[in-house]
Amino acid sequence: MEYISGKKELRRLVAARKKQVEPAERRSRSVPVMQRLMALPEFKRARNVLFYWSLPDEVTTHETVQYCASLGKNVFLPVVEGERLLIRGFSGMDSLVPGESYSIPEPVDGALQADILDMDLVVVPGVAFDRNGGRMGRGKGYYDRLFADAAGCFGGGPYKVGVCFDFQIVDSVPREPHDMLMDAVVFESGTEIIRNENRVCGVFGIRYPVISGGMVWCSGWRLASAVSAAGGLGLIGAGSMKPGLLKEHISKCRAATDRPFGVNVPLMSPYATELMETVIEERVPAVFTSAGNPKLWTSRLKEAGIKVAHVVSSSRFAAKCAEAGVDAVVAEGFEAGGHNGKEETATMVLVPEVRSAVDLPLIAAGGIVSGSGMAAAFALGAEGVQLGTRFALSLESSAADSFKQLCIGLKEGDTMLALKKLSPTRLIRNDFYGKIEAAEAAGASREELQSLLGRGRARMGIFEGDLSEGELEIGQAVSLVRSLLPAGDIVRGIMEEYRKAVAGMQVL
């Protein structure tokens, strides 16, 4: 969509789109909009719901208001009385007076006579919305002006949901000081969540609890910035970098997005100390540590104002993370690609074990590539997900195209855990894996395996695309990925799949 800088131009654009859809079609298309509204957890929890405009509207139907009342919710409508905007309880369609409920006079200076802070949820229409919650209102912003002085209404307060058609979604809405900022926007083909109570989102300052893993040779600034710009948390994988290169990626990531991002630092890296000094110097918003003791750097990072998460493969290590004072913990099951824990505990077991061991914000990783996988992880006690394989196979991933094409054609069982005497690593079956398998079957020592592995084998395979002799690391769930998509589309798709999965679960 084109960028519109002025409200007059935006009104003309949306009006032109609206003319292409007949009124009867608009009414039928409002059904999925309202279904998305009612699927929101905030709607389901809400006791007092305010429909923030007059009822004869092509999006909010009479049936929706009546349905809310039938659920036992207290439904409220705005009523204009002179220079006052009141909130009145809905007691049936016959109680409405068109002169009071349907007409919106010209903006006037009026005193707020309604306690909007008693509302749990406010349903808001508009001429246009953007995906960040911006809204161009109707009625020249009359309602918004009257509510603007309500303490806490615009910075928190009731949960505000914008409802609209697809043709009302634009790139950006010009804003005025009194304009309400939505906490969520629901439209025909999607839902954008801006505000939620998720602890992972709260810790890292992100919209969606979706994190892209800091994978060597895949997770550069392009991938990290794309994930962060879409509302998740993108991580730069510093495990394959020297400090100078990491600094360059941090700078480019900052230039590409103003959203929070992070860096993953494997503590076993020979440059770990220098990498940490770099992220502290650069004031990176978040650091995810792995493959080492979380106590080594957590205090220093937090003193610098950096949020810290640590990746664990067991509940015992999760408890050590809590002792170290980390802000969140990543429970990574052995389905994950790359280096894994020696315990070989699967994600389905590991997540509830860690949830029982610590009360930290919990991020699940390993075998998760979809919204349904995210829903399963949340059912086990997770509050966020970290995806490596899915984002390794995105357009912004720095992995070789030949590696990506190989991966999207893999089937179940095409990856195996190997190199257990060194560091358990999940690999794709290729010529190099065959040599490792034969050596391990013959009882090769740690030193012999290290000699066979050599140096730069992962770069050779993942980054340079040597599919025969390279070390090809990818997760077990690769067999579920069949396309290469932009990272932003992956983030939004995961959230949409998650909501559908939760809404579609059978209640026994």
C-alpha positions as CSV (number, residue, x, y, z in Angstrom):
1,M,0.0,0.0,0.0
2,E,1.0,3.6,-0.6
3,Y,2.1,5.8,2.2
4,I,-0.4,8.6,2.9
5,S,0.8,11.7,4.8
6,G,-2.4,13.7,5.1
7,K,-5.8,12.9,6.5
8,K,-7.7,14.3,3.5
9,E,-5.7,12.1,1.1
10,L,-6.3,9.1,3.4
11,R,-10.1,9.7,3.5
12,R,-10.1,9.9,-0.3
13,L,-8.1,6.6,-0.6
14,V,-10.4,4.7,1.8
15,A,-13.5,6.1,0.3
16,A,-12.4,5.0,-3.1
17,R,-11.8,1.5,-1.8
18,K,-15.1,1.4,0.0
19,K,-17.0,2.3,-3.2
20,Q,-15.7,-0.9,-4.8
21,V,-17.7,-3.0,-2.2
22,E,-21.5,-3.0,-2.1
23,P,-23.2,-2.4,1.2
24,A,-24.7,-5.9,1.3
25,E,-21.2,-7.4,0.8
26,R,-19.8,-5.2,3.5
27,R,-22.3,-6.5,5.9
28,S,-21.4,-10.1,5.1
29,R,-17.7,-9.3,5.3
30,S,-18.2,-7.9,8.8
31,V,-18.9,-11.4,10.2
32,P,-15.3,-12.5,10.3
33,V,-14.3,-9.2,11.7
34,M,-16.6,-9.7,14.7
35,Q,-15.6,-13.3,15.0
36,R,-12.0,-12.2,15.4
37,L,-13.1,-9.7,18.0
38,M,-14.8,-12.3,20.1
39,A,-11.9,-14.7,19.8
40,L,-9.6,-12.3,21.6
41,P,-8.7,-13.4,25.1
42,E,-9.3,-9.8,26.3
43,F,-12.9,-9.9,24.9
44,K,-13.6,-13.3,26.5
45,R,-12.4,-12.0,29.9
46,A,-14.2,-8.6,29.7
47,R,-17.2,-8.0,31.9
48,N,-18.0,-4.4,30.8
49,V,-17.8,-3.8,27.1
50,L,-18.3,-0.3,25.5
51,F,-19.2,-0.1,21.8
52,Y,-17.6,3.2,21.0
53,W,-20.0,4.5,18.4
54,S,-23.6,4.4,17.1
55,L,-25.2,1.1,16.3
56,P,-26.3,1.3,12.7
57,D,-22.9,0.5,11.4
58,E,-21.8,-1.8,8.6
59,V,-19.1,-3.5,10.7
60,T,-20.7,-3.8,14.2
61,T,-24.0,-5.4,13.7
62,H,-27.0,-5.3,16.0
63,E,-26.5,-9.1,16.4
64,T,-23.1,-8.6,17.9
65,V,-24.3,-6.3,20.6
66,Q,-27.2,-8.6,21.4
67,Y,-24.9,-11.6,21.5
68,C,-22.6,-9.9,24.0
69,A,-25.5,-9.2,26.2
70,S,-26.6,-12.8,25.9
71,L,-23.1,-13.9,27.2
72,G,-23.9,-12.0,30.4
73,K,-21.5,-9.2,29.6
74,N,-22.5,-5.6,30.6
75,V,-22.8,-3.8,27.2
76,F,-22.5,0.0,27.1
77,L,-23.1,2.6,24.4
78,P,-22.1,6.2,24.2
79,V,-24.9,8.8,24.3
80,V,-24.4,12.5,23.4
81,E,-26.3,14.9,25.6
82,G,-25.5,18.5,24.7
83,E,-21.9,19.0,25.5
84,R,-21.5,15.7,27.4
85,L,-20.7,12.2,26.3
86,L,-22.2,9.6,28.7
87,I,-21.9,5.9,28.9
88,R,-25.2,4.1,29.3
89,G,-26.0,0.4,29.8
90,F,-27.6,-1.4,27.0
91,S,-31.0,-3.0,27.8
92,G,-32.2,-4.0,24.4
93,M,-32.8,-2.5,21.0
94,D,-36.0,-0.9,22.0
95,S,-34.2,1.3,24.6
96,L,-32.3,3.2,21.9
97,V,-33.4,6.6,20.9
98,P,-32.0,7.5,17.5
99,G,-31.7,11.2,18.3
100,E,-29.5,10.4,21.3
101,S,-27.6,7.3,20.2
102,Y,-27.2,7.7,16.5
103,S,-26.4,11.4,15.9
104,I,-22.9,12.8,16.6
105,P,-22.9,16.6,16.8
106,E,-20.0,18.8,15.8
107,P,-17.1,18.8,18.2
108,V,-17.7,21.0,21.3
109,D,-15.9,21.5,24.5
110,G,-17.6,19.1,26.9
111,A,-17.0,17.7,30.3
112,L,-16.5,13.9,30.6
113,Q,-19.4,12.5,32.6
114,A,-18.7,8.9,32.1
115,D,-16.3,6.7,34.0
116,I,-14.6,5.0,31.1
117,L,-12.1,3.4,33.4
118,D,-14.9,1.1,34.6
119,M,-14.9,-0.5,31.1
120,D,-12.8,-3.6,30.5
121,L,-12.8,-3.4,26.8
122,V,-13.7,-0.7,24.2
123,V,-14.6,-1.6,20.6
124,V,-13.6,1.3,18.3
125,P,-14.3,2.0,14.6
126,G,-12.5,4.4,12.4
127,V,-12.0,5.6,8.8
128,A,-8.6,3.9,8.7
129,F,-6.2,1.9,10.9
130,D,-2.5,0.9,10.6
131,R,-0.9,-2.2,12.0
132,N,0.7,-0.3,14.9
133,G,-2.7,0.7,16.4
134,G,-2.9,4.2,14.8
135,R,-6.5,5.2,13.9
136,M,-8.1,8.0,12.0
137,G,-11.5,8.5,13.8
138,R,-14.9,9.3,12.6
139,G,-17.0,12.3,13.6
140,K,-14.0,14.6,13.5
141,G,-12.6,13.0,16.6
142,Y,-15.5,14.1,18.8
143,Y,-15.6,11.1,21.1
144,D,-11.8,11.0,21.4
145,R,-11.7,14.7,22.4
146,L,-14.3,14.2,25.1
147,F,-12.5,11.1,26.5
148,A,-8.9,12.6,26.2
149,D,-8.9,13.9,29.7
150,A,-9.9,10.6,31.4
151,A,-6.9,9.7,33.6
152,G,-5.2,6.6,32.4
153,C,-7.5,6.0,29.4
154,F,-4.9,6.6,26.8
155,G,-1.9,5.2,28.6
156,G,-3.4,1.8,29.6
157,G,-6.9,1.8,31.0
158,P,-9.5,-0.3,29.2
159,Y,-8.3,-2.5,26.4
160,K,-9.1,-0.8,23.1
161,V,-9.8,-2.8,19.9
162,G,-10.2,-1.3,16.5
163,V,-12.5,-3.1,14.1
164,C,-12.4,-2.5,10.3
165,F,-12.4,-4.0,6.9
166,D,-9.2,-5.0,5.0
167,F,-9.6,-1.9,2.8
168,Q,-9.3,0.3,5.8
169,I,-5.8,-1.0,6.8
170,V,-3.1,1.4,5.6
171,D,0.6,1.8,6.1
172,S,0.4,4.7,8.5
173,V,-2.3,7.0,10.0
174,P,-1.4,10.6,10.6
175,R,-2.1,11.2,14.3
176,E,-3.3,14.1,16.4
177,P,-2.7,14.5,20.2
178,H,-6.2,13.5,21.2
179,D,-6.3,10.3,19.0
180,M,-6.8,7.0,20.7
181,L,-4.1,4.4,20.1
182,M,-5.5,0.9,19.8
183,D,-4.3,-2.0,21.8
184,A,-5.4,-4.4,19.0
185,V,-6.8,-4.1,15.5
186,V,-9.0,-6.8,14.0
187,F,-9.9,-6.9,10.4
188,E,-11.2,-9.5,7.9
189,S,-8.0,-11.4,7.2
190,G,-5.9,-10.8,10.4
191,T,-5.4,-9.6,13.9
192,E,-2.7,-7.2,15.1
193,I,-2.0,-7.3,18.8
194,I,-0.3,-4.2,20.2
195,R,-0.7,-4.6,23.9
196,N,-0.9,-7.8,25.9
197,E,0.0,-9.0,29.4
198,N,2.5,-11.6,28.3
199,R,5.6,-11.6,30.5
200,V,8.1,-12.3,27.7
201,C,6.7,-9.3,25.7
202,G,6.9,-7.2,28.9
203,V,10.5,-8.1,29.6
204,F,11.8,-7.4,26.1
205,G,9.4,-4.6,25.0
206,I,8.0,-6.5,22.0
207,R,4.6,-7.0,20.6
208,Y,4.7,-10.8,20.0
209,P,6.5,-13.4,22.1
210,V,8.2,-14.8,19.0
211,I,12.0,-14.8,19.0
212,S,14.3,-15.8,16.2
213,G,17.2,-17.9,17.4
214,G,20.7,-16.6,17.2
215,M,22.0,-19.2,14.7
216,V,25.5,-19.2,13.3
217,W,25.7,-18.4,9.6
218,C,22.0,-17.6,9.5
219,S,21.2,-14.9,11.9
220,G,22.7,-11.6,10.7
221,W,21.3,-8.1,11.0
222,R,18.9,-8.5,8.0
223,L,17.1,-11.4,9.7
224,A,17.2,-9.9,13.2
225,S,15.9,-6.5,12.1
226,A,13.1,-8.0,10.0
227,V,11.8,-10.1,12.9
228,S,12.0,-7.2,15.3
229,A,10.3,-4.8,12.8
230,A,7.4,-7.4,12.6
231,G,6.9,-7.3,16.4
232,G,9.1,-10.2,17.5
233,L,12.6,-10.2,18.9
234,G,15.3,-10.8,16.4
235,L,18.7,-12.1,17.6
236,I,22.0,-11.6,15.9
237,G,24.0,-14.8,16.1
238,A,27.4,-13.8,17.4
239,G,28.7,-17.4,17.6
240,S,30.3,-17.1,14.1
241,M,31.5,-13.5,14.5
242,K,34.5,-11.6,15.8
243,P,33.8,-8.4,17.8
244,G,34.4,-6.1,14.9
245,L,31.9,-7.9,12.7
246,L,29.3,-8.1,15.5
247,K,29.6,-4.3,16.0
248,E,28.9,-3.8,12.3
249,H,25.8,-6.0,12.5
250,I,24.5,-4.2,15.5
251,S,24.9,-0.8,13.8
252,K,23.1,-2.0,10.6
253,C,20.3,-3.6,12.7
254,R,19.8,-0.3,14.5
255,A,19.6,1.5,11.2
256,A,17.0,-0.9,9.9
257,T,14.6,-0.9,12.8
258,D,13.8,1.1,15.9
259,R,12.3,-1.9,17.6
260,P,14.2,-3.9,20.3
261,F,16.6,-6.6,19.1
262,G,19.2,-8.8,20.8
263,V,22.4,-10.8,20.4
264,N,23.0,-14.5,21.1
265,V,26.5,-15.1,22.6
266,P,27.5,-18.8,23.0
267,L,29.8,-18.6,26.1
268,M,32.0,-21.3,24.6
269,S,33.0,-19.0,21.8
270,P,36.8,-18.2,21.9
271,Y,35.7,-14.5,21.5
272,A,33.1,-14.6,24.3
273,T,34.7,-11.9,26.4
274,E,35.3,-9.5,23.5
275,L,31.8,-10.1,22.2
276,M,30.3,-9.3,25.6
277,E,32.3,-6.1,25.9
278,T,31.0,-5.2,22.5
279,V,27.3,-5.7,23.4
280,I,27.8,-3.7,26.6
281,E,29.5,-0.9,24.8
282,E,26.8,-0.8,22.2
283,R,24.0,-1.0,24.7
284,V,22.2,-3.8,23.0
285,P,18.7,-4.2,24.4
286,A,18.9,-7.9,25.1
287,V,21.5,-10.7,25.2
288,F,20.7,-14.4,25.0
289,T,23.5,-16.6,26.4
290,S,24.1,-20.3,25.9
291,A,26.6,-23.1,26.3
292,G,28.0,-22.0,29.6
293,N,27.5,-20.7,33.1
294,P,24.9,-17.9,33.3
295,K,26.6,-16.4,36.4
296,L,29.6,-15.4,34.3
297,W,28.0,-12.4,32.7
298,T,24.4,-11.8,33.9
299,S,25.2,-9.3,36.7
300,R,27.5,-7.2,34.4
301,L,24.9,-7.2,31.6
302,K,22.1,-6.2,33.9
303,E,24.2,-3.4,35.4
304,A,24.4,-2.1,31.9
305,G,20.6,-2.1,31.5
306,I,20.6,-5.1,29.2
307,K,17.9,-7.8,29.5
308,V,19.3,-11.3,29.8
309,A,18.0,-14.7,28.9
310,H,19.9,-18.0,29.0
311,V,19.3,-21.2,27.1
312,V,19.0,-24.4,29.1
313,S,18.5,-28.1,28.3
314,S,17.4,-29.2,31.8
315,S,15.4,-28.0,34.8
316,R,18.6,-28.2,36.9
317,F,20.3,-25.6,34.7
318,A,17.1,-23.5,34.8
319,A,17.4,-23.3,38.6
320,K,20.9,-22.0,38.2
321,C,19.6,-19.4,35.8
322,A,17.2,-18.2,38.5
323,E,20.1,-18.0,41.0
324,A,22.1,-16.0,38.5
325,G,19.3,-13.4,38.2
326,V,18.5,-13.8,34.5
327,D,15.3,-12.1,33.2
328,A,14.0,-15.1,31.2
329,V,15.0,-18.7,30.4
330,V,14.9,-20.6,27.1
331,A,14.0,-24.3,27.5
332,E,15.4,-25.9,24.3
333,G,14.5,-29.5,23.6
334,F,16.8,-31.9,21.7
335,E,14.6,-31.5,18.5
336,A,16.5,-28.3,17.9
337,G,19.1,-27.9,15.2
338,G,22.8,-27.3,16.0
339,H,24.2,-28.0,19.4
340,N,22.0,-29.7,21.9
341,G,22.0,-30.7,25.6
342,K,23.5,-34.0,26.5
343,E,20.3,-35.0,28.4
344,E,18.5,-35.4,25.1
345,T,15.2,-34.2,26.7
346,A,12.5,-33.5,24.3
347,T,10.6,-30.1,24.3
348,M,7.3,-31.7,25.4
349,V,9.0,-33.0,28.6
350,L,11.5,-30.2,29.1
351,V,9.1,-27.2,29.1
352,P,6.8,-28.4,32.0
353,E,9.9,-29.6,33.9
354,V,11.4,-26.1,33.7
355,R,8.0,-24.5,34.4
356,S,7.9,-26.5,37.7
357,A,11.4,-25.6,38.6
358,V,11.4,-21.8,38.1
359,D,8.9,-18.9,38.0
360,L,10.9,-17.0,35.3
361,P,9.3,-15.9,32.0
362,L,9.7,-19.1,30.0
363,I,10.5,-19.4,26.3
364,A,10.2,-22.8,24.6
365,A,12.5,-23.8,21.8
366,G,13.1,-27.0,19.8
367,G,10.8,-28.4,17.2
368,I,8.5,-25.3,16.9
369,V,8.0,-23.9,13.5
370,S,4.3,-23.0,13.5
371,G,1.5,-21.3,15.4
372,S,0.1,-24.7,16.4
373,G,3.5,-25.6,17.9
374,M,3.5,-22.3,19.8
375,A,0.0,-23.1,21.2
376,A,1.3,-26.5,22.3
377,A,4.2,-24.9,24.1
378,F,1.9,-22.4,25.8
379,A,-0.3,-25.3,27.0
380,L,2.8,-26.7,28.6
381,G,3.6,-23.5,30.5
382,A,5.7,-21.5,28.0
383,E,5.1,-17.8,27.6
384,G,7.1,-17.3,24.4
385,V,8.8,-19.3,21.7
386,Q,12.2,-19.2,20.0
387,L,12.4,-20.5,16.5
388,G,15.6,-21.3,14.8
389,T,14.8,-23.7,11.9
390,R,11.8,-21.7,10.6
391,F,13.8,-18.4,10.5
392,A,16.9,-20.1,9.1
393,L,14.7,-20.8,6.1
394,S,13.5,-17.3,5.6
395,L,14.4,-14.9,2.8
396,E,16.5,-12.7,5.1
397,S,18.5,-15.6,6.5
398,S,22.2,-15.4,5.5
399,A,22.4,-19.2,4.8
400,A,23.3,-20.2,1.3
401,D,20.4,-20.6,-1.1
402,S,21.4,-24.2,-1.9
403,F,21.2,-25.0,1.8
404,K,17.8,-23.5,2.1
405,Q,16.5,-25.4,-1.0
406,L,17.9,-28.6,0.4
407,C,16.1,-28.1,3.7
408,I,12.6,-27.4,2.4
409,G,12.7,-30.7,0.6
410,L,13.8,-32.8,3.7
411,K,11.5,-35.4,5.1
412,E,10.9,-36.9,8.6
413,G,14.1,-38.6,9.8
414,D,16.5,-36.8,7.5
415,T,18.2,-35.2,10.5
416,M,20.1,-37.1,13.3
417,L,21.8,-36.3,16.5
418,A,25.6,-36.9,16.2
419,L,29.0,-35.9,17.7
420,K,27.8,-36.8,21.2
421,K,31.3,-37.2,22.6
422,L,32.0,-33.6,21.6
423,S,28.8,-31.6,21.7
424,P,25.5,-33.3,20.6
425,T,24.7,-31.7,17.3
426,R,21.6,-32.3,15.0
427,L,22.8,-32.7,11.4
428,I,21.3,-33.4,8.0
429,R,22.3,-36.8,6.6
430,N,25.0,-36.1,3.9
431,D,28.4,-37.5,3.0
432,F,30.1,-35.8,6.0
433,Y,27.4,-37.1,8.4
434,G,28.0,-40.6,6.9
435,K,31.7,-40.3,7.9
436,I,30.8,-39.2,11.4
437,E,28.3,-42.0,11.8
438,A,30.8,-44.6,10.7
439,A,33.5,-43.2,13.0
440,E,31.1,-43.2,16.0
441,A,30.0,-46.8,15.2
442,A,33.7,-47.8,15.2
443,G,34.2,-46.3,18.7
444,A,36.1,-43.2,17.6
445,S,37.6,-41.2,20.4
446,R,36.8,-37.5,21.2
447,E,40.1,-36.5,19.6
448,E,39.5,-38.5,16.5
449,L,36.0,-37.0,16.0
450,Q,37.5,-33.5,16.5
451,S,40.1,-34.2,13.9
452,L,37.4,-35.4,11.5
453,L,35.3,-32.3,12.2
454,G,38.1,-29.9,11.7
455,R,37.6,-26.2,11.5
456,G,35.0,-24.2,9.6
457,R,32.9,-27.2,8.7
458,A,29.6,-25.4,9.6
459,R,30.5,-22.3,7.5
460,M,31.4,-24.6,4.6
461,G,28.0,-26.2,4.7
462,I,25.5,-23.6,5.9
463,F,27.0,-20.4,4.6
464,E,29.1,-21.5,1.6
465,G,26.6,-24.2,0.5
466,D,28.8,-27.3,0.3
467,L,26.0,-29.8,0.7
468,S,28.3,-32.9,0.6
469,E,31.2,-32.2,3.0
470,G,29.7,-29.3,5.0
471,E,28.3,-29.6,8.5
472,L,24.6,-29.0,7.8
473,E,22.9,-28.1,11.1
474,I,19.0,-27.8,11.1
475,G,16.2,-28.8,13.5
476,Q,14.1,-31.9,13.4
477,A,10.9,-29.9,12.5
478,V,12.5,-29.0,9.1
479,S,10.3,-31.6,7.5
480,L,7.3,-29.3,8.4
481,V,8.7,-26.3,6.4
482,R,8.0,-26.3,2.7
483,S,8.5,-22.6,1.7
484,L,10.9,-19.7,2.0
485,L,9.0,-16.6,3.2
486,P,10.0,-13.1,4.4
487,A,10.7,-13.1,8.2
488,G,7.9,-10.6,8.8
489,D,5.3,-12.9,7.1
490,I,6.6,-15.8,9.3
491,V,6.0,-13.8,12.5
492,R,2.5,-12.7,11.5
493,G,1.7,-16.1,10.2
494,I,2.7,-17.8,13.4
495,M,0.5,-15.4,15.5
496,E,-2.4,-16.0,13.2
497,E,-2.0,-19.8,13.3
498,Y,-1.6,-19.6,17.1
499,R,-4.9,-17.8,17.5
500,K,-6.7,-20.3,15.2
501,A,-5.2,-23.2,17.0
502,V,-6.3,-21.9,20.4
503,A,-9.8,-21.0,19.1
504,G,-10.2,-24.4,17.5
505,M,-9.2,-26.5,20.5
506,Q,-11.8,-29.0,21.7
507,V,-13.2,-28.5,25.2
508,L,-14.0,-31.8,26.8
